[in-house]
């Protein structure tokens, strides 16, 4: 994994990063870990939310808090995660990317929890955007349209 992000990430990956804010589906030939390393090598703070094996709200909250490096003071409930995503003062950066991967089982097992998680991410994107700091959420393996259409 040597090289700049633009050399490591192919054109498809690069297009997914524009515009730099929002919540969208992401496909890549590269692993989420490779994408994370490439982004961080380019100075972008990247959190990897790996939900493989997570099928309920409690597991999602636990993995989420750990993946963003939330301080111990951040509780494992929706309000705490919402607040943490809008205040990542422990991980200051000029740009953030969250890669959500492996969420298919959880989205199917607990659609309400999945929808709440997406709402929290959308709120965080809007909050950071209002501050002029891009937050991009890339969701792998779960079609966003299906969940939005159920509402």
C-alpha positions, 0 to 999 in steps of 0.5 A: 500500500505505498503511494498516494491515495490517487494512485492507490484508489482507482477511478471508481473509488475517486469518483465516489469521493466527490462531492466530499460530503453526503451518504451514499453506496460505495463499491470498490475492488479494494477492501474497506481496510485498503480504502481506509489506509489510502484515505488516511495516507492522503490526510483524510480522517477515516473511520471503518465501521465494520458490522460483519457479524452484528445483528442487533442494536447493542452490537451495532452501538458497541462496534460503532463506539469502538470504530470511531475511537469514542472516549469512554464517556460516550455511552452505548445508546443512540443519543450518545452515538448521535452526539459523538458523530457530531463532535469528534473532538478526539479526532480532529481533521479537515475532512472525514470519511466513514466507511460502513461495511458488512451491514447487510445482516443487521439491516435485515435482522433489525431494520429499525436500528439500521434506519436509525443508524442511517438517520444519525449519519445523515444528521452528522453529515448535515452538521459537519457540512454546516461547519464547512467540514466535509463528512462523507459516509460510504455504505458498502453491501447494503442498498440505501434505496430499499431502506429509504423507500420503506419510510 
